[in-house]
């Protein structure tokens, strides 16, 4: 990718990287290397490298189309973080597994305002890989690719998240900060 994606304003903060890395590794044993994880995924019928290239191309093509220095990079990081950030330790609902953000209630939560853009953009990638790639894995991997393509660290990733068929197992209440308050001041006051 071109250096436009290496600008500091596109790079996620360290806390976001930590959360994203934790959830990207959900089923990855600590002694497994990135290469081993990617080889294991390839054996399951999905070439993670090819999917990553598809996502990176999507980001770059979108940035070229916009022509204003912005891209889907930050939105993909936010998508992955919001998928992971819904996990409730109390009752086991939410989280990256399930890809439930495409269903209500998560799709309509104020905190997820604007993430429909990222989900729609990824539909083309999903159609390339079909049922071999879950939405849950795709949304998490999009965040991984966004971090890596913006000059962040290489994040180990492993497939295995299963898709839910509805938002039934979503948390009943969104615990994420709202993004639909209309201004920074209103969002902070929320």
Phi, psi and omega in degrees: 000161181281168185290352178300335181272000182258009178288142181305328182292344178268345184279130179291158179287159183304321180297319179295318178300318180298314180295315182297317179298317179303313183280337175290335182260014188319313183247018182265115177301145185298338181265011180264129179280167177300315181298319178295319180296316180293323178294320178297321179293321181297323178296333180276003177101358179240125177270101183303322179300319179293319178296317179300319178296321178297317180292317179299320177295320178300315179299312183294316179297322177295318179296319178297319180297318181291316178065017183240014179087358178257166179201182177281358185309301182296326180292324177291322176297316180297320178301310181296317181295318181291326175297311181292322186290352179276353183298132177246112179295330183299311184239004177075011179273166176075199181092175182294322181298133179112328183054036187287351183297344178278356179243158169285145015274340187300321182299332184253004176296141177303326180297334182261013178304132179088346181284348173298331177298315179293316181298316179296319180299326182280350180302323178297321177292316179302318182293332178293326187251351174057214184289348178292337181242117180285156173300321181301315177292319182299314181296320179290316180295326177300321176293320178299311181298318180300317179296311182296318182288342177268012177094006178283181182290158173287129185250121177300142183219144177222136176289166173140352178287137181260149178274138171278160179260358178198178177269014183304325182263014174286152173301149181289331181235136178283129178259008182266154177292141181290145177246010185243029183272358174090339178201162178299317181301313180294324178294316180297318180294336180295000000 
